Amino acid sequence: MDGDGTLDDLGRELRQRVGNEMRLEAEMLEQDAASVEMRRRELGDVAVELMSRGDLVTVIAGDRQIQGRLEFARGEVASLMTSSGLVDVHLTPGVVLRVDQRSSAGGKSPRSGSETMRARLLEHELSSRRVTVWSPALAAEVAGLIVAVGKDHVILSDIDAVEWVLRLEDVAWALAD
């Protein structure tokens, strides 16, 4: 019996070692796959993930920051619910997302909507609502009605009827009043 007990113990130990090695290898493969997936993502993909989790996020562009939870994210556009209202964020170079607080519950499901800032600004133009646009390139906000959205620019008419022509790539976010 002693010989059988020793063989059983040895067999159990070998199975545990092999099992542990296989688990470690599987964990390393999972980590590698997760790293590869993270390298493939674009900023819009990250915004969708943050929206799905319901994280509290700060968007930084130039010397301005806005904070809230993402209500929408698709392509190069994300909409952030802030204390001032819903802000459409242009996910372009120079715009930074900072995760201030991870959420353990909540979040939003992805839904259809505009994938480009141009399309989102066209929606604002059609609604005839006043918008406030932040442009880090100008280091200024421009508030007014959208006169037209071109292929690469937007024209706004401010309260004094002064027309502003901004390149779309220079628009960090827009807030409809």
OpenMM code with the backbone's topology and positions (N, CA, C; nanometers):
from openmm import Vec3, app, unit

residues = "MET ASP GLY ASP GLY THR LEU ASP ASP LEU GLY ARG GLU LEU ARG GLN ARG VAL GLY ASN GLU MET ARG LEU GLU ALA GLU MET LEU GLU GLN ASP ALA ALA SER VAL GLU MET ARG ARG ARG GLU LEU GLY ASP VAL ALA VAL GLU LEU MET SER ARG GLY ASP LEU VAL THR VAL ILE ALA GLY ASP ARG GLN ILE GLN GLY ARG LEU GLU PHE ALA ARG GLY GLU VAL ALA SER LEU MET THR SER SER GLY LEU VAL ASP VAL HIS LEU THR PRO GLY VAL VAL LEU ARG VAL ASP GLN ARG SER SER ALA GLY GLY LYS SER PRO ARG SER GLY SER GLU THR MET ARG ALA ARG LEU LEU GLU HIS GLU LEU SER SER ARG ARG VAL THR VAL TRP SER PRO ALA LEU ALA ALA GLU VAL ALA GLY LEU ILE VAL ALA VAL GLY LYS ASP HIS VAL ILE LEU SER ASP ILE ASP ALA VAL GLU TRP VAL LEU ARG LEU GLU ASP VAL ALA TRP ALA LEU ALA ASP".split()
positions = [
    Vec3(0.0805, -0.1194, 0.0000),
    Vec3(0.0000, 0.0000, 0.0000),
    Vec3(0.0844, 0.1251, 0.0000),
    Vec3(0.1967, 0.1181, 0.0704),
    Vec3(0.2831, 0.2355, 0.0736),
    Vec3(0.3300, 0.2720, -0.0659),
    Vec3(0.3615, 0.1705, -0.1457),
    Vec3(0.4068, 0.1961, -0.2823),
    Vec3(0.2968, 0.2585, -0.3652),
    Vec3(0.1718, 0.2122, -0.3469),
    Vec3(0.0602, 0.2672, -0.4219),
    Vec3(0.0323, 0.4108, -0.3797),
    Vec3(0.0409, 0.4377, -0.2494),
    Vec3(0.0190, 0.5738, -0.1996),
    Vec3(0.1224, 0.6699, -0.2536),
    Vec3(0.2464, 0.6287, -0.2619),
    Vec3(0.3538, 0.7124, -0.3131),
    Vec3(0.3338, 0.7390, -0.4617),
    Vec3(0.2923, 0.6361, -0.5346),
    Vec3(0.2659, 0.6545, -0.6780),
    Vec3(0.1475, 0.7473, -0.7006),
    Vec3(0.0450, 0.7329, -0.6167),
    Vec3(-0.0709, 0.8225, -0.6273),
    Vec3(-0.0308, 0.9676, -0.5989),
    Vec3(0.0500, 0.9849, -0.4950),
    Vec3(0.0974, 1.1198, -0.4609),
    Vec3(0.1808, 1.1781, -0.5734),
    Vec3(0.2671, 1.0966, -0.6300),
    Vec3(0.3522, 1.1409, -0.7402),
    Vec3(0.2672, 1.1768, -0.8618),
    Vec3(0.1692, 1.0956, -0.8922),
    Vec3(0.0791, 1.1232, -1.0054),
    Vec3(0.0021, 1.2524, -0.9846),
    Vec3(-0.0491, 1.2731, -0.8627),
    Vec3(-0.1236, 1.3944, -0.8295),
    Vec3(-0.0332, 1.5173, -0.8429),
    Vec3(0.0894, 1.5075, -0.7931),
    Vec3(0.1858, 1.6180, -0.8005),
    Vec3(0.2194, 1.6522, -0.9456),
    Vec3(0.2391, 1.5499, -1.0266),
    Vec3(0.2700, 1.5733, -1.1688),
    Vec3(0.1514, 1.6394, -1.2406),
    Vec3(0.0300, 1.5918, -1.2110),
    Vec3(-0.0891, 1.6529, -1.2724),
    Vec3(-0.1029, 1.7986, -1.2310),
    Vec3(-0.0765, 1.8281, -1.1034),
    Vec3(-0.0849, 1.9656, -1.0554),
    Vec3(0.0186, 2.0547, -1.1239),
    Vec3(0.1409, 2.0031, -1.1372),
    Vec3(0.2468, 2.0811, -1.2041),
    Vec3(0.2099, 2.1108, -1.3489),
    Vec3(0.1658, 2.0070, -1.4188),
    Vec3(0.1278, 2.0241, -1.5601),
    Vec3(0.0088, 2.1203, -1.5693),
    Vec3(-0.0879, 2.1019, -1.4808),
    Vec3(-0.2046, 2.1918, -1.4800),
    Vec3(-0.1650, 2.3355, -1.4532),
    Vec3(-0.0756, 2.3583, -1.3567),
    Vec3(-0.0286, 2.4937, -1.3257),
    Vec3(0.0464, 2.5547, -1.4443),
    Vec3(0.1310, 2.4726, -1.5073),
    Vec3(0.2053, 2.5224, -1.6236),
    Vec3(0.1104, 2.5593, -1.7375),
    Vec3(0.0084, 2.4780, -1.7585),
    Vec3(-0.0882, 2.5065, -1.8648),
    Vec3(-0.1681, 2.6335, -1.8326),
    Vec3(-0.2064, 2.6508, -1.7061),
    Vec3(-0.2782, 2.7725, -1.6653),
    Vec3(-0.1921, 2.8962, -1.6867),
    Vec3(-0.0647, 2.8889, -1.6456),
    Vec3(0.0266, 3.0021, -1.6642),
    Vec3(0.0437, 3.0349, -1.8120),
    Vec3(0.0582, 2.9311, -1.8941),
    Vec3(0.0736, 2.9528, -2.0375),
    Vec3(-0.0528, 3.0146, -2.0967),
    Vec3(-0.1691, 2.9672, -2.0530),
    Vec3(-0.2960, 3.0230, -2.1014),
    Vec3(-0.3103, 3.1694, -2.0590),
    Vec3(-0.2711, 3.2024, -1.9361),
    Vec3(-0.2767, 3.3415, -1.8887),
    Vec3(-0.1849, 3.4307, -1.9709),
    Vec3(-0.0642, 3.3813, -2.0012),
    Vec3(0.0299, 3.4596, -2.0810),
    Vec3(-0.0252, 3.4810, -2.2215),
    Vec3(-0.0877, 3.3784, -2.2789),
    Vec3(-0.1475, 3.3923, -2.4112),
    Vec3(-0.2619, 3.4928, -2.4092),
    Vec3(-0.3430, 3.4910, -2.3033),
    Vec3(-0.4520, 3.5888, -2.2892),
    Vec3(-0.3969, 3.7297, -2.2794),
    Vec3(-0.2915, 3.7491, -2.2001),
    Vec3(-0.2301, 3.8808, -2.1868),
    Vec3(-0.1744, 3.9286, -2.3197),
    Vec3(-0.1092, 3.8394, -2.3927),
    Vec3(-0.0555, 3.8749, -2.5240),
    Vec3(-0.1669, 3.9138, -2.6198),
    Vec3(-0.2753, 3.8367, -2.6196),
    Vec3(-0.3893, 3.8664, -2.7079),
    Vec3(-0.4509, 4.0005, -2.6707),
    Vec3(-0.4636, 4.0280, -2.5408),
    Vec3(-0.5192, 4.1563, -2.4961),
    Vec3(-0.4288, 4.2716, -2.5386),
    Vec3(-0.2981, 4.2531, -2.5288),
    Vec3(-0.2030, 4.3571, -2.5711),
    Vec3(-0.2127, 4.3836, -2.7208),
    Vec3(-0.2221, 4.2768, -2.7987),
    Vec3(-0.2349, 4.2920, -2.9444),
    Vec3(-0.3641, 4.3665, -2.9764),
    Vec3(-0.4729, 4.3303, -2.9093),
    Vec3(-0.6016, 4.3962, -2.9344),
    Vec3(-0.5944, 4.5447, -2.8983),
    Vec3(-0.5299, 4.5781, -2.7889),
    Vec3(-0.5172, 4.7182, -2.7484),
    Vec3(-0.4385, 4.7980, -2.8515),
    Vec3(-0.3392, 4.7357, -2.9141),
    Vec3(-0.2577, 4.8048, -3.0145),
    Vec3(-0.3356, 4.8299, -3.1429),
    Vec3(-0.4382, 4.7531, -3.1690),
    Vec3(-0.5182, 4.7678, -3.2909),
    Vec3(-0.6249, 4.8760, -3.2790),
    Vec3(-0.6583, 4.9149, -3.1572),
    Vec3(-0.7692, 5.0077, -3.1361),
    Vec3(-0.7344, 5.1500, -3.1764),
    Vec3(-0.8397, 5.2244, -3.2103),
    Vec3(-0.8286, 5.3676, -3.2349),
    Vec3(-0.8944, 5.4388, -3.1176),
    Vec3(-0.8785, 5.5705, -3.1114),
    Vec3(-0.9336, 5.6474, -3.0003),
    Vec3(-1.0851, 5.6299, -2.9913),
    Vec3(-1.1522, 5.6218, -3.1052),
    Vec3(-1.2968, 5.5998, -3.1047),
    Vec3(-1.3345, 5.4683, -3.0388),
    Vec3(-1.2528, 5.3645, -3.0576),
    Vec3(-1.2775, 5.2352, -2.9935),
    Vec3(-1.2637, 5.2467, -2.8418),
    Vec3(-1.1652, 5.3223, -2.7983),
    Vec3(-1.1459, 5.3443, -2.6546),
    Vec3(-1.2661, 5.4199, -2.5978),
    Vec3(-1.3149, 5.5204, -2.6705),
    Vec3(-1.4308, 5.5977, -2.6250),
    Vec3(-1.5539, 5.5074, -2.6108),
    Vec3(-1.5732, 5.4148, -2.7044),
    Vec3(-1.6856, 5.3208, -2.6948),
    Vec3(-1.6731, 5.2364, -2.5684),
    Vec3(-1.5526, 5.1904, -2.5385),
    Vec3(-1.5311, 5.1109, -2.4174),
    Vec3(-1.5615, 5.1924, -2.2917),
    Vec3(-1.5142, 5.3180, -2.2874),
    Vec3(-1.5385, 5.4041, -2.1709),
    Vec3(-1.6876, 5.4314, -2.1545),
    Vec3(-1.7581, 5.4503, -2.2661),
    Vec3(-1.9021, 5.4723, -2.2625),
    Vec3(-1.9734, 5.3473, -2.2112),
    Vec3(-1.9327, 5.2321, -2.2608),
    Vec3(-1.9964, 5.1061, -2.2215),
    Vec3(-1.9815, 5.0785, -2.0728),
    Vec3(-1.8669, 5.1191, -2.0169),
    Vec3(-1.8444, 5.0984, -1.8727),
    Vec3(-1.9107, 5.2061, -1.7885),
    Vec3(-1.9307, 5.3261, -1.8460),
    Vec3(-1.9896, 5.4356, -1.7690),
    Vec3(-1.8876, 5.5134, -1.6879),
    Vec3(-1.7607, 5.5112, -1.7306),
    Vec3(-1.6548, 5.5805, -1.6571),
    Vec3(-1.6725, 5.7319, -1.6608),
    Vec3(-1.6264, 5.7986, -1.5560),
    Vec3(-1.6205, 5.9442, -1.5519),
    Vec3(-1.4935, 5.9857, -1.6256),
    Vec3(-1.5088, 6.0714, -1.7267),
    Vec3(-1.3992, 6.1041, -1.8176),
    Vec3(-1.3811, 6.2554, -1.8252),
    Vec3(-1.2561, 6.2987, -1.8366),
    Vec3(-1.2260, 6.4383, -1.8679),
    Vec3(-1.1674, 6.4416, -2.0081),
    Vec3(-1.2208, 6.5333, -2.0892),
    Vec3(-1.1678, 6.5561, -2.2233),
    Vec3(-1.0858, 6.6834, -2.2157),
    Vec3(-0.9621, 6.6769, -2.2661),
    Vec3(-0.8706, 6.7906, -2.2613),
    Vec3(-0.8318, 6.8261, -2.4041),
    Vec3(-0.8443, 6.9551, -2.4362),
    Vec3(-0.8014, 7.0055, -2.5671),
    Vec3(-0.7459, 7.1457, -2.5446),
    Vec3(-0.6183, 7.1619, -2.5730),
    Vec3(-0.5554, 7.2914, -2.5446),
    Vec3(-0.5564, 7.3150, -2.3951),
    Vec3(-0.5995, 7.4353, -2.3554),
    Vec3(-0.6017, 7.4682, -2.2125),
    Vec3(-0.7404, 7.4521, -2.1502),
    Vec3(-0.8307, 7.3822, -2.2189),
    Vec3(-0.9666, 7.3612, -2.1681),
    Vec3(-0.9906, 7.2154, -2.1342),
    Vec3(-1.0775, 7.1952, -2.0365),
    Vec3(-1.1163, 7.0607, -1.9956),
    Vec3(-1.2665, 7.0573, -1.9737),
    Vec3(-1.3270, 6.9457, -2.0090),
    Vec3(-1.4671, 6.9219, -1.9771),
    Vec3(-1.4767, 6.7816, -1.9191),
    Vec3(-1.5690, 6.7633, -1.8253),
    Vec3(-1.5794, 6.6345, -1.7573),
    Vec3(-1.7228, 6.5847, -1.7602),
    Vec3(-1.7372, 6.4547, -1.7729),
    Vec3(-1.8695, 6.3930, -1.7686),
    Vec3(-1.8613, 6.2466, -1.8049),
    Vec3(-1.9760, 6.1926, -1.8378),
    Vec3(-1.9842, 6.0528, -1.8800),
    Vec3(-2.0240, 6.0499, -2.0267),
    Vec3(-1.9630, 5.9592, -2.0999),
    Vec3(-1.9913, 5.9484, -2.2422),
    Vec3(-2.1305, 5.8887, -2.2641),
    Vec3(-2.2094, 5.9580, -2.3443),
    Vec3(-2.3444, 5.9131, -2.3785),
    Vec3(-2.3466, 5.8462, -2.5153),
    Vec3(-2.2478, 5.8807, -2.5978),
    Vec3(-2.2420, 5.8291, -2.7342),
    Vec3(-2.0957, 5.8270, -2.7771),
    Vec3(-2.0591, 5.7263, -2.8536),
    Vec3(-1.9248, 5.7203, -2.9116),
    Vec3(-1.9324, 5.6346, -3.0370),
    Vec3(-1.8797, 5.6910, -3.1451),
    Vec3(-1.8781, 5.6186, -3.2722),
    Vec3(-1.7834, 5.6912, -3.3669),
    Vec3(-1.6908, 5.6178, -3.4265),
    Vec3(-1.5985, 5.6795, -3.5215),
    Vec3(-1.5151, 5.7869, -3.4550),
    Vec3(-1.5209, 5.9079, -3.5101),
    Vec3(-1.4410, 6.0193, -3.4569),
    Vec3(-1.5211, 6.1132, -3.3675),
    Vec3(-1.6424, 6.0711, -3.3270),
    Vec3(-1.7291, 6.1563, -3.2451),
    Vec3(-1.7657, 6.0846, -3.1162),
    Vec3(-1.7632, 6.1597, -3.0072),
    Vec3(-1.8134, 6.1109, -2.8789),
    Vec3(-1.8950, 6.2239, -2.8172),
    Vec3(-2.0032, 6.1908, -2.7512),
    Vec3(-2.0858, 6.2924, -2.6842),
    Vec3(-2.0750, 6.2723, -2.5343),
    Vec3(-2.0369, 6.3791, -2.4665),
    Vec3(-2.0100, 6.3777, -2.3230),
    Vec3(-2.1179, 6.4580, -2.2515),
    Vec3(-2.1852, 6.3959, -2.1533),
    Vec3(-2.2835, 6.4685, -2.0733),
    Vec3(-2.2090, 6.5417, -1.9627),
    Vec3(-2.2118, 6.6749, -1.9713),
    Vec3(-2.1431, 6.7598, -1.8739),
    Vec3(-2.2468, 6.8395, -1.7951),
    Vec3(-2.2011, 6.9177, -1.7013),
    Vec3(-2.2928, 7.0036, -1.6255),
    Vec3(-2.3542, 7.1111, -1.7151),
    Vec3(-2.2905, 7.1414, -1.8286),
    Vec3(-2.3430, 7.2409, -1.9231),
    Vec3(-2.4363, 7.1802, -2.0268),
    Vec3(-2.4401, 7.0500, -2.0353),
    Vec3(-2.5226, 6.9826, -2.1347),
    Vec3(-2.4408, 6.8816, -2.2128),
    Vec3(-2.4970, 6.8357, -2.3240),
    Vec3(-2.4322, 6.7353, -2.4071),
    Vec3(-2.3333, 6.8030, -2.5014),
    Vec3(-2.2062, 6.7620, -2.4914),
    Vec3(-2.0988, 6.8199, -2.5722),
    Vec3(-2.0507, 6.7150, -2.6713),
    Vec3(-2.0490, 6.7521, -2.8000),
    Vec3(-1.9986, 6.6623, -2.9041),
    Vec3(-1.8484, 6.6834, -2.9164),
    Vec3(-1.7728, 6.5780, -2.8929),
    Vec3(-1.6267, 6.5839, -2.8918),
    Vec3(-1.5728, 6.5249, -3.0220),
    Vec3(-1.4780, 6.5953, -3.0801),
    Vec3(-1.4116, 6.5531, -3.2034),
    Vec3(-1.2847, 6.4794, -3.1623),
    Vec3(-1.2813, 6.3490, -3.1827),
    Vec3(-1.1680, 6.2664, -3.1399),
    Vec3(-1.0563, 6.2752, -3.2432),
    Vec3(-0.9833, 6.3852, -3.2366),
    Vec3(-0.8751, 6.4129, -3.3317),
    Vec3(-0.7452, 6.4339, -3.2560),
    Vec3(-0.6334, 6.4441, -3.3299),
    Vec3(-0.5072, 6.4750, -3.2617),
    Vec3(-0.5207, 6.6022, -3.1775),
    Vec3(-0.4629, 6.5983, -3.0601),
    Vec3(-0.4705, 6.7132, -2.9700),
    Vec3(-0.5808, 6.7009, -2.8668),
    Vec3(-0.6705, 6.6044, -2.8846),
    Vec3(-0.7763, 6.5798, -2.7868),
    Vec3(-0.7349, 6.4596, -2.7029),
    Vec3(-0.7410, 6.4766, -2.5723),
    Vec3(-0.6970, 6.3732, -2.4788),
    Vec3(-0.8156, 6.3296, -2.3940),
    Vec3(-0.8289, 6.1999, -2.3733),
    Vec3(-0.9287, 6.1463, -2.2816),
    Vec3(-0.8568, 6.0988, -2.1559),
    Vec3(-0.9065, 6.1430, -2.0412),
    Vec3(-0.8497, 6.0985, -1.9138),
    Vec3(-0.9605, 6.0300, -1.8340),
    Vec3(-0.9344, 5.9100, -1.7868),
    Vec3(-1.0322, 5.8378, -1.7060),
    Vec3(-1.0132, 5.8804, -1.5614),
    Vec3(-1.1119, 5.9527, -1.5088),
    Vec3(-1.1026, 6.0031, -1.3719),
    Vec3(-1.1550, 5.9035, -1.2697),
    Vec3(-1.2560, 5.8264, -1.3106),
    Vec3(-1.3138, 5.7311, -1.2171),
    Vec3(-1.3735, 5.6141, -1.2955),
    Vec3(-1.3272, 5.4947, -1.2654),
    Vec3(-1.3835, 5.3744, -1.3267),
    Vec3(-1.5199, 5.3484, -1.2647),
    Vec3(-1.6115, 5.3060, -1.3455),
    Vec3(-1.7452, 5.2748, -1.2967),
    Vec3(-1.7597, 5.1245, -1.2819),
    Vec3(-1.8229, 5.0826, -1.1746),
    Vec3(-1.8450, 4.9396, -1.1542),
    Vec3(-1.9818, 4.8973, -1.2060),
    Vec3(-2.0657, 4.9932, -1.2371),
    Vec3(-2.1993, 4.9619, -1.2884),
    Vec3(-2.2444, 5.0767, -1.3782),
    Vec3(-2.3404, 5.0476, -1.4622),
    Vec3(-2.3944, 5.1524, -1.5493),
    Vec3(-2.3351, 5.1440, -1.6873),
    Vec3(-2.3210, 5.2567, -1.7506),
    Vec3(-2.2690, 5.2604, -1.8856),
    Vec3(-2.3811, 5.2593, -1.9869),
    Vec3(-2.3448, 5.2807, -2.1112),
    Vec3(-2.4406, 5.2892, -2.2215),
    Vec3(-2.4065, 5.1850, -2.3263),
    Vec3(-2.5090, 5.1376, -2.3925),
    Vec3(-2.4889, 5.0465, -2.5054),
    Vec3(-2.4615, 5.1279, -2.6303),
    Vec3(-2.3762, 5.0757, -2.7184),
    Vec3(-2.3534, 5.1453, -2.8452),
    Vec3(-2.4843, 5.1578, -2.9231),
    Vec3(-2.5000, 5.2706, -2.9929),
    Vec3(-2.6192, 5.2933, -3.0747),
    Vec3(-2.5780, 5.3647, -3.2018),
    Vec3(-2.6682, 5.3730, -3.2951),
    Vec3(-2.6347, 5.4373, -3.4219),
    Vec3(-2.6327, 5.5889, -3.4049),
    Vec3(-2.5605, 5.6543, -3.4939),
    Vec3(-2.5487, 5.7994, -3.4911),
    Vec3(-2.4343, 5.8435, -3.5801),
    Vec3(-2.4089, 5.9715, -3.5793),
    Vec3(-2.3043, 6.0292, -3.6641),
    Vec3(-2.1680, 5.9739, -3.6285),
    Vec3(-2.0899, 5.9415, -3.7321),
    Vec3(-1.9549, 5.8895, -3.7103),
    Vec3(-1.8482, 5.9959, -3.7298),
    Vec3(-1.8845, 6.1111, -3.7880),
    Vec3(-1.7866, 6.2166, -3.8124),
    Vec3(-1.8351, 6.3471, -3.7495),
    Vec3(-1.7403, 6.4328, -3.7178),
    Vec3(-1.7758, 6.5625, -3.6626),
    Vec3(-1.8489, 6.6454, -3.7681),
    Vec3(-1.8102, 6.6290, -3.8920),
    Vec3(-1.8781, 6.7008, -4.0006),
    Vec3(-2.0272, 6.6671, -4.0004),
    Vec3(-2.0599, 6.5385, -3.9928),
    Vec3(-2.2003, 6.4960, -3.9907),
    Vec3(-2.2725, 6.5513, -3.8683),
    Vec3(-2.2052, 6.5506, -3.7549),
    Vec3(-2.2682, 6.6019, -3.6319),
    Vec3(-2.2946, 6.7511, -3.6442),
    Vec3(-2.1995, 6.8268, -3.7012),
    Vec3(-2.2196, 6.9705, -3.7196),
    Vec3(-2.3294, 6.9977, -3.8221),
    Vec3(-2.3417, 6.9125, -3.9237),
    Vec3(-2.4525, 6.9258, -4.0187),
    Vec3(-2.5869, 6.9107, -3.9476),
    Vec3(-2.5944, 6.8188, -3.8520),
    Vec3(-2.7166, 6.8035, -3.7728),
    Vec3(-2.7473, 6.9315, -3.6968),
    Vec3(-2.6453, 6.9924, -3.6392),
    Vec3(-2.6647, 7.1187, -3.5669),
    Vec3(-2.7077, 7.2296, -3.6631),
    Vec3(-2.6489, 7.2306, -3.7820),
    Vec3(-2.6877, 7.3308, -3.8824),
    Vec3(-2.8359, 7.3160, -3.9161),
    Vec3(-2.8809, 7.1943, -3.9395),
    Vec3(-3.0203, 7.1697, -3.9758),
    Vec3(-3.1173, 7.2025, -3.8633),
    Vec3(-3.0718, 7.1901, -3.7388),
    Vec3(-3.1588, 7.2194, -3.6248),
    Vec3(-3.1718, 7.3697, -3.5994),
    Vec3(-3.0858, 7.4487, -3.6617),
    Vec3(-3.0841, 7.5953, -3.6446),
    Vec3(-3.0654, 7.6362, -3.4997),
    Vec3(-3.0010, 7.5502, -3.4220),
    Vec3(-2.9720, 7.5859, -3.2826),
    Vec3(-2.8356, 7.6519, -3.2743),
    Vec3(-2.8229, 7.7412, -3.1818),
    Vec3(-2.6947, 7.8081, -3.1565),
    Vec3(-2.5982, 7.7057, -3.0967),
    Vec3(-2.4737, 7.7124, -3.1385),
    Vec3(-2.3708, 7.6233, -3.0854),
    Vec3(-2.2530, 7.7050, -3.0352),
    Vec3(-2.1825, 7.6469, -2.9415),
    Vec3(-2.0565, 7.7039, -2.8951),
    Vec3(-1.9489, 7.6023, -2.9293),
    Vec3(-1.8503, 7.6471, -3.0055),
    Vec3(-1.7440, 7.5605, -3.0539),
    Vec3(-1.6140, 7.6003, -2.9867),
    Vec3(-1.5383, 7.5016, -2.9389),
    Vec3(-1.4056, 7.5272, -2.8813),
    Vec3(-1.3003, 7.4829, -2.9814),
    Vec3(-1.2086, 7.5764, -3.0124),
    Vec3(-1.0987, 7.5472, -3.1036),
    Vec3(-0.9668, 7.5789, -3.0346),
    Vec3(-0.8892, 7.4753, -2.9984),
    Vec3(-0.7591, 7.5001, -2.9370),
    Vec3(-0.6655, 7.5782, -3.0292),
    Vec3(-0.6798, 7.5616, -3.1599),
    Vec3(-0.5947, 7.6345, -3.2546),
    Vec3(-0.6160, 7.7851, -3.2406),
    Vec3(-0.7399, 7.8253, -3.2135),
    Vec3(-0.7721, 7.9672, -3.1907),
    Vec3(-0.7487, 8.0069, -3.0455),
    Vec3(-0.7505, 7.9072, -2.9584),
    Vec3(-0.7518, 7.9292, -2.8140),
    Vec3(-0.8718, 8.0157, -2.7776),
    Vec3(-0.9848, 7.9846, -2.8435),
    Vec3(-1.1066, 8.0634, -2.8212),
    Vec3(-1.2303, 7.9798, -2.8476),
    Vec3(-1.3396, 8.0247, -2.7852),
    Vec3(-1.4705, 7.9698, -2.8145),
    Vec3(-1.5389, 8.0617, -2.9136),
    Vec3(-1.6140, 8.0027, -3.0042),
    Vec3(-1.6959, 8.0800, -3.0979),
    Vec3(-1.8384, 8.0309, -3.0792),
    Vec3(-1.9292, 8.1246, -3.0526),
    Vec3(-2.0696, 8.0896, -3.0321),
    Vec3(-2.1532, 8.1571, -3.1393),
    Vec3(-2.2450, 8.0815, -3.1957),
    Vec3(-2.3341, 8.1379, -3.2960),
    Vec3(-2.4091, 8.0298, -3.3706),
    Vec3(-2.4646, 8.0682, -3.4836),
    Vec3(-2.5378, 7.9746, -3.5682),
    Vec3(-2.4458, 7.9224, -3.6771),
    Vec3(-2.4627, 7.7975, -3.7105),
    Vec3(-2.3843, 7.7417, -3.8197),
    Vec3(-2.4483, 7.7850, -3.9506),
    Vec3(-2.3701, 7.8546, -4.0311),
    Vec3(-2.4158, 7.9005, -4.1626),
    Vec3(-2.4044, 7.7869, -4.2632),
    Vec3(-2.2915, 7.7161, -4.2602),
    Vec3(-2.2685, 7.6060, -4.3528),
    Vec3(-2.1571, 7.5173, -4.3001),
    Vec3(-2.1666, 7.3913, -4.3389),
    Vec3(-2.0601, 7.2958, -4.3080),
    Vec3(-2.0050, 7.2493, -4.4412),
    Vec3(-1.8787, 7.2849, -4.4685),
    Vec3(-1.8140, 7.2437, -4.5922),
    Vec3(-1.7451, 7.1095, -4.5750),
    Vec3(-1.6721, 7.0685, -4.6766),
    Vec3(-1.6008, 6.9409, -4.6697),
    Vec3(-1.4970, 6.9396, -4.5589),
    Vec3(-1.4273, 7.0528, -4.5389),
    Vec3(-1.3197, 7.0574, -4.4402),
    Vec3(-1.3293, 7.1758, -4.3450),
    Vec3(-1.4445, 7.2436, -4.3436),
    Vec3(-1.4589, 7.3623, -4.2588),
    Vec3(-1.6050, 7.3810, -4.2162),
    Vec3(-1.6220, 7.4663, -4.1183),
    Vec3(-1.7547, 7.5062, -4.0730),
    Vec3(-1.7562, 7.6582, -4.0649),
    Vec3(-1.8671, 7.7194, -4.1056),
    Vec3(-1.8830, 7.8648, -4.0988),
    Vec3(-1.9881, 7.8941, -3.9931),
    Vec3(-1.9491, 7.9758, -3.8962),
    Vec3(-2.0408, 8.0182, -3.7899),
    Vec3(-2.0603, 8.1683, -3.7969),
    Vec3(-2.1808, 8.2115, -3.7673),
    Vec3(-2.2108, 8.3540, -3.7576),
    Vec3(-2.2375, 8.3838, -3.6107),
    Vec3(-2.1522, 8.4691, -3.5506),
    Vec3(-2.1675, 8.4964, -3.4075),
    Vec3(-2.2779, 8.5996, -3.3826),
    Vec3(-2.2954, 8.6367, -3.2586),
    Vec3(-2.4034, 8.7274, -3.2187),
    Vec3(-2.3928, 8.8646, -3.2856),
    Vec3(-2.2717, 8.9035, -3.3245),
    Vec3(-2.2503, 9.0318, -3.3928),
    Vec3(-2.2533, 9.0165, -3.5444),
    Vec3(-2.2977, 8.9007, -3.5930),
    Vec3(-2.3050, 8.8687, -3.7360),
    Vec3(-2.1665, 8.8623, -3.8014),
    Vec3(-2.0639, 8.8386, -3.7211),
    Vec3(-1.9296, 8.8184, -3.7745),
    Vec3(-1.9179, 8.6709, -3.8120),
    Vec3(-1.8705, 8.6428, -3.9327),
    Vec3(-1.8560, 8.5044, -3.9768),
    Vec3(-1.7180, 8.4506, -3.9426),
    Vec3(-1.7175, 8.3328, -3.8872),
    Vec3(-1.5959, 8.2627, -3.8517),
    Vec3(-1.5878, 8.1380, -3.9396),
    Vec3(-1.4730, 8.1160, -4.0013),
    Vec3(-1.4512, 7.9972, -4.0826),
    Vec3(-1.3425, 7.9154, -4.0126),
    Vec3(-1.3827, 7.7984, -3.9628),
    Vec3(-1.2913, 7.7125, -3.8874),
    Vec3(-1.2715, 7.5809, -3.9618),
    Vec3(-1.1472, 7.5357, -3.9666),
    Vec3(-1.1218, 7.4026, -4.0226),
    Vec3(-1.1830, 7.2992, -3.9287),
    Vec3(-1.2451, 7.1991, -3.9852),
    Vec3(-1.3061, 7.0947, -3.9021),
    Vec3(-1.2041, 7.0295, -3.8102),
    Vec3(-1.0831, 7.0112, -3.8602),
    Vec3(-0.9811, 6.9459, -3.7777),
    Vec3(-0.9415, 7.0303, -3.6573),
    Vec3(-0.9751, 7.1596, -3.6592),
    Vec3(-0.9433, 7.2472, -3.5465),
    Vec3(-1.0560, 7.2578, -3.4436),
    Vec3(-1.1677, 7.1937, -3.4711),
    Vec3(-1.2809, 7.1952, -3.3774),
    Vec3(-1.2649, 7.0784, -3.2816),
    Vec3(-1.2462, 7.1095, -3.1535),
    Vec3(-1.2306, 7.0042, -3.0533),
    Vec3(-1.3660, 6.9560, -3.0027),
    Vec3(-1.4586, 7.0502, -2.9804),
    Vec3(-1.5926, 7.0093, -2.9375),
    Vec3(-1.6927, 7.1189, -2.9661),
    Vec3(-1.8194, 7.0787, -2.9630),
    Vec3(-1.9304, 7.1713, -2.9877),
    Vec3(-2.0416, 7.1406, -2.8891),
    Vec3(-2.0978, 7.2473, -2.8331),
    Vec3(-2.2081, 7.2369, -2.7387),
    Vec3(-2.3273, 7.3106, -2.7981),
    Vec3(-2.4377, 7.2422, -2.8206),
    Vec3(-2.5588, 7.3057, -2.8714),
    Vec3(-2.6335, 7.3679, -2.7543),
    Vec3(-2.6767, 7.4917, -2.7724),
    Vec3(-2.7513, 7.5615, -2.6662),
    Vec3(-2.8971, 7.5228, -2.6685),
] * unit.nanometer
topology = app.Topology()
chain = topology.addChain("A")
for resn in residues:
    res = topology.addResidue(resn, chain)
    for name in ("N", "CA", "C"):
        topology.addAtom(name, app.Element.getBySymbol(name[0]), res)
